[in-house]
Amino acid sequence: MKLNNKIGYLLILPAMIFVMIFSLWPVFQSATYSLFDYQLNDQTKSRLSISNQYNLELFQETNRYLNFYLDSEKETATLEQSKEKIDALLQKINAYETDILSNYGEEKVVKISEDEKNDLEAFAQTVIQSINEIYALNDEGFAIEEDVLAVTGGYDSSMIKPNFIGLNNYKQALKDTRVRTALLNTLVFTFFSISLELVFGILLALIMNKAMFGRGLIRSLSLIPWAIPTVVSALIWLYLYNGSSGVVAMIFSKIGLISKPTDLLLTSTAAMGAVILADVWKTTPYMALLLLAGLQTIPNTVYEASAVDGAHKLQQFFRITLPMLKPSILVALLFRTLDAFRVFDLIYVLTGGGPGGKTETISIYAYKAMFAQTKFGYGSALTIIIALCVAIICYFYIKVLNVDISSRE
């Protein structure tokens, strides 16, 4: 028995490794990034650091530019004193660089102690002070003072200070009004889309479960919306919602849902409704497919016995179908919640989160924070918040439905 257990663990080992690599590892990476002020557009924060580091490559580049600009200033200088001071400064810069490189070798980024950090900062201040003294001579030949002083900023950028900030990204997210708005939009979208999909999914599953002519064809055709890629589906609906030529926009305008066709994606309520409608059209067949599998596990003898006892169709639905369909409903709700709460592509194509952020979900905000603003630390914190929200919702489903799937035979 013990040997069989070990063989079982051995058989599932490849699957566990696959899950750890492609599921757990990205979550771990996101959780790690969320603890740092990780920003790709800032050289001092473009890597994870818990100790002082120094970018020797940028340090050398800064010195090369200073050599080039100061040599140019020396050639155009009219005062001998200016030339002497430039020569002295260049010798100091090059000698210090040689000394630094001899200590650290050919590494591009090195860890430094607090004393080394202070020494490098003191050197940078000395260079800047010397440059200011040179330009204080008011030599008429000087022409690129602003460029020289701008280059010295490279010394500050070379210093990589620790960017570990712990839970500060999460604290910032809790105070961010845009996060609260995005979460509310996500909850509204998830609640209404899943509610409608559940109702229509049950109706569609009941139809597909009926013994009728052409049932296989009906099942195949009903899955077409779900089979269409989300981006393609979103582009189709974007055309239908077009204010000048969209059929759906014109119909909604005619029946009074919107004042004019162009308002459909330009007003907050209409835009959210349009997004929900597109999502319901696409994913209702998926919900129906999951529920259909559950319906087919319910024995016909149960319905026959209830009919003998005088139960009509409505009573059979609420007393037999729904209670016995609970496990399938739970699975369908879990899958759709996982998908709907992190919705991105559909809304991104249709509205981009507009108008005015009224359809911006937490996933879209996380994307903008990470890739538009390159704030990978803050964006990673938002993705972890999404994961926590989904976990809470799934726990709520399990408690409310009170289903023990493992006990069902």
C-alpha positions, 0 to 999 in steps of 0.5 A: 500500500505504501509503495502504491502511494509513492508510485502515485506521487511519482506519477503526478510529479511532472504535473506538479512541476509544470504547475510550479513553473508556470503557475506558482513561480509567476505569482511568487515573482509578482509578490517579490516585485510588489515589495520593491519600488521597481521602476524601469524608467529610473536607472536607480530603481531598475533592479531589485536591490536590498543593499547599496550598489554602484553602476560602474558602466554608467560611471565610466560613461559619465566620465567619458562624456565629461572628458569629451566636453571638458576637452572641448571647453579647454580648446575654446578657453581664452584664459590659461587659468581655465585650461590649467583647472580643466587639466587638473580636474580631468587628471583627478577624474581619470585617476579616480576611475582607474583606482575604482576599476582596479578595486572592482574589476570588470563588473558592471554593477557592484555592491558597496559598503556605506563607507564606499558609498560616502566616498563615491558621493564625496568624489561626485561633489568634488567634481561638481564643485571643481566644475563650478569653480572653472565656470566661475572664471567667466571665460569667454570661450566657454559655450557648453556649461549646461551640458557639462553640468547635466552630465554630472547627473550621471554620478547620482544615477550610478548610485543604486540605493536599496529600493526594498519598501516592504508593504508600501506599494499595498499601502499606496494602493489602499489610498489610491482612489483610482484603485478603488474606482477600478475595483468597483468597476471590476465588481460591477462588471463581474457581478452583472456579467456572471449573473446574466451568464448564469441565467442564460447559461442554465436556459441554454443548457436546458435546451441543449439537454433536451432530446430533439432533432438536430441537438448536436448541430444546436450544441455546435452552433451555440459554442461559436461565440465562445470559440471566437478569440476575445480580441476578434469578438471585441472588434466585432462588437466595436463595429456594432457599437460604432456611433456612425454605422453600428447596428446595435448603437442605432437600435439602442438609440431608436428604442430610447436606451441612449439619446444618440448612437454616438453616446453608447461608448462615450457615457459611463453607464452605457459603456459599462452596459455595452461591455457587459453585453459583449461579454455575456454574448461571448461567454454564455455558451461556455457557462452553458457547456459546464452546466450541460455536463452537470445536467447529464449526470442527473438520472432521468429516473428522478424526474420520472419518480417526481412526475408520478408524485405529481410534480410539475416542470417548475417544481422539478426545476427548483426541487431537483435540477437546481439542487443537483446542479449545485456542484456544476454551478459552483465550478462554472461560477469559479471559472467565470469569476476567475476569468471575469475579475481579471478581464482585460482584452475585451474592455481594452479593445472596446473602451480602453477603460474609458470614458474617464476611467468609468470602465477601467478594471483593476487589470487594465490599471495594473497594465497601465501602471506596469507597462505605460508608467513602467512601475513594475513594483506597484503594478505587481502589488495590484496583481496580487490584490486581484489574486486576493480578491478572486480568492475571497470571492471563490471562498464566498461561493463555496460557503454560500453554495455549501457544496462538497464535490468530493462526496458526489458519486 
